[in-house]
């Protein structure tokens, strides 16, 4: 009888333990994603101060501790190592960039690497290119990548029709069809997110010109889903910021991309669906004050506004700021 009572009590206890473990795993994942952004921001502060060798060391520590890093952070790490003239780290960062989808051809023509391309590290990289590219493609969901490409292509096709001057009489009709298409696509993005996680760089890799002709070769981000969401929130539409914010904290959605979504909702939502509100990345409200968005940026690990202004002045450091 006692054994049966213990078994009866054990089942609800198991449920509570499982709930607690899931909650702890979610919290730890969120802390890990925020820690990544915080360390990247720490490296950026050192770059702004001209301490390139120290910044390169921070990038190295972050990359060695992370199974996934963003391609744009890899580019910045390469540039910092080149500034510090640290060839060993430079080779390490280029390898990591190629594992994140940056093509070898980009480094063949990139300025600032001329001396590096004459050394032994460069020849080794050339030999390992196929292996690194294979590792990148093996790590992404190619079926969802193809679906996102098709969604983006459909969006761009109807956008092109909408803005052709000779369609001005039909523009209201085309615009309505565009909004209907966009709503369907956003619902699909939500479905993908709930099943696989947000279709960002971790899931589908970086956009490339092979995915769509309008993609710039040095873009190095998963911006296609963000463009779809930006178009969606160019009109008042219900907010899903709680879902997107959770994906930021899981490391599936880049914090700058989330900031872009929030700013469009705040700018064009006519106060109907406030959501997270302005973050001050792509849009700011009239009469905003300096430091107004500091706490929101800190909450998602977004680079501080004043730091961006300092980094723009660093010669040879790629300006990915405010780019989707």
N, C-alpha and C positions, 0 to 999 in steps of 0.2 A: 504493500500500500504506500509506504514511504517512497519507494523507488518510482512508482507511478506519479506521485505528487511532484517529485523532483523533475521528472520528465515534462510534466505539465507546466511547471514554472520556467523550465529551460527555454521553451519556444518563444515566449514574449521577450525573454532576456536576450535571445539570439537576435531578435529583430532590432532591439535597442542598440546592441553592439554593432550590428551591421549598419544601422543608421548613423551611429557615431563615427564609424570608420569611413563611411562615404562622405560625411561632413568634413572630417579631418583631411581626407584626400583632396576634396574640393578647395578647402582653405589653403592647404599646402601648395596646390597647383597655382592658385591665385597669387600667393606670396612669391612663388618661383618666377612667375611672369613679371610681376612688379620689380622683383630683385634684378631681373635681366635689364629692364628699362633703366632702373636706377644706376646700375653699373655702367651702362652705355652713356648715360648722361654725365656720369663722373668722368668718363674718358673725354667727352665733348668739352667739359670745363677745362681739362688739361690742354686740349687742342687750342681752345680760345686763349689760353695763357702762354702758348708757345712751347709747352713742355711735351714735345712729341714723343720722346723716348718713354716717358712715364705713361702717356696715353696709350702707346703701343703695348705696354705691359698689361694695362687694364684690359684692353681688347683681348689679349692672349688669355688672360685669366677667365674672362667671360666665355670665350669660344671653347676653351678646354673643359669648362664646367657645363656647357649646354649641348644637348643633342641636336638642337635646331637654332640657327641664328638667321637674321634677316639679311638678304643679299646687299641691301644698301649699307648696312653696318659693315659688311665685308669690304665693300668698296672704300669706305672711310678708313678702315683698318689698314688696307693696302696703302692708301695715300699717306697715312701717318707714319707707317713703317718706312716708306720711301723718303719722307721728310727727315726721319731720324737716321736714315742710312743704315738700317738694320736688315741686311739681306736675308738672314735666316728666318726672321719673323715675316718678312715680305713674302717669301716663298710659302710659308705656312698659311698666311692670310689669302694668298691667291688660290691655293688648293681648296681652302674652305669656301671661297667665293665660287669656284667651279663646282663644288659639291652642292651649292645652293642654286645652280643654274646659270651663273654668269659664264658666257662662252670664252674659250681661250682666245678667240680672235679679238675680243675687247682689249685684252692686255697686250696683244701684239701691237696695237696702235696707240695705247694710252700714253700720254705725255708724262714725263717724270720717271719713267721706268727704263729709259734708254740704256743707262749703265748696267742695270740689272739684267737686261736681255742679252748682254754679252757674256754672262757668267755661267757657271756650272749648274746653279739652281734652275735657271731657265730651261736648259736642255733637259733636265729631269722632268720638269713640268710638261714639256712637249710630249715626252714618252708616256706620261700618265694621263693624258687628256681623255682618251676613250674610256678609261676606267672610272674617272671622276664623273664624266657625263652619264655613264651607265648607273652609277650610284645615285645621282640626282633623279633620273627618270624612274628608278626603282622605288624611290621614296615618296612619290606623289601619286595621287589618284587620277589616272589618265582618263578614265571614263567621265568623271565629273569635270575635269579640265575641258574635255571636248564639249560637254554640255554647256559650260559657261561660255566657251568660245562661240557656240551657236546662238546663245542668248544675246551676247554682245553684238554679234553680226546682225541679228534681227533688229536690235535697238538702233544700231548705226544706220541701217538701211532705211528705216522709217524716219529717222532724224534727217537724213539726207533729202528725202522726199519733202519733209515739212519745210525745210529752209530753201528749197529751190524757188527762185523768184516767180517763175511762171505758174507755180501752184498756189499763188496767194489767194485765189478765189476758193480753193479747196482746203486751205490751211485749217480751218476749224474742224472739218471732217477728219483730216489726217491727224490733227492733234488729239482728237477724241480716241482714234484708233491707237495712237501711240500710248496714251494713258492707260487704255485697256490692256495693251500688251505689257506695259510696265508693271501694272498691278499683278498680272499673272506671273511675271518673272520674279517679282518680290516674294510672292507667296511660295514660289518654288525655292528661292534662296532660304526662306525660313524653314521649309521642309528639309532641305539639305543640312542646314545648321543643326536642327534638332536630331538628325540621324547621324551625321558624320562630323559635326563641328562646322564652324563658318568656313566657306570655301575661299580662304585666304592663302597666303604664300605657303604656309605649313602643309595645307591639303593639296593645292593644285599647282604649286610652284609659281615662278614669275612669268608675267606676260612677255611674249616675244613677237617680233614682226611676223614670224611664221604662224602665230595664232590669229593675227588680224593685221592688215596693212597699216592701220592707223597707230599701231603700237610703236613707240620710239625704241631704237635699239639699246639706248642707255637708260631706259625707264627703271628696270630692275625692281618691280613690285607687282603684286597681284591686284591691279587696279580695276579690272573689268567689273567685278561685282559692286565695287564702290561707285562706279559711274552709273550703274543701274539704280542704286539706292539714291544717289545724288539727283538723278532725274525724277525719281519717285517723290523725293522731298523738296523738289522745286515747286510743289503744290502742297496744300494742307492735306496730310495723310496721317492715319493713326501711327503712333510711335511704338517701336519695338526696342527701345533703348535698353530695357532691362535684359533682354535677350542678347543684344550686341555687347553690352557692358560685361556680362558674364563671359562672353567669348574673348573679350580683351583680357580678362583676368585669368582665363585658361591658356592664353598664349596663342589663340587661333586667329584673332583679329588684331591687326596692327593698331596701336593706340592712335596714331595720326589719322588713320582711315576712319576710326570711330569718331574722332574729333571733326573730321570733314562731314560725316553724316549728321552729327549733332548741330553743327553750324548751319547747314542747309535747312534742317527742320526749324531752327530758331529764326532764321532769316526770312523764310518764305511760308512758314506755318501759320502766320496771322494769329498767333497765340492760341490756336485751337488745340494743339497737341504739344505742350511744352517739352515733355521728355527731360533729357539731361540738361538741355539748354545750351547756350553759347559756350564754346571752349576757346574761341578767339584764334582759330587756326586758319580758316578760309574766309570767315566773315566775323564782323564785330558789330554790336549795336551802336547806334548814334549816342554820343556823349559817354562812351565807356571810359572808365578810369584806368590808369596804369596799375597793373597787378590784380585787376578784377577777377581774372580767371585762374589765378595762381593755385588756389586750393583744388579746383576741378582738375587742373593739369597734374597736380601732385597725386591726386587720387588714381589716375590712370597711368602715371609715370611718363607723361608727355614732357618733352624738352621745354624748359621755361622760355617765355617770350623774349626776355632780355638776352638769354644765351644765344638764341637764333640770330639776333642782331649782331652779336659779336662774331659768330662763326661765319657770317656772310663776308666778313672782312678778311678771312684767312685765305690766302692765295693757294690755289691747287687743291682745295677741299671742295668736293662736289656739293652743289646746292640742291639737295633734295627737298628742302623745306617748302612746304605748301604745294608740293606736287603730289597728285594722286598716282 
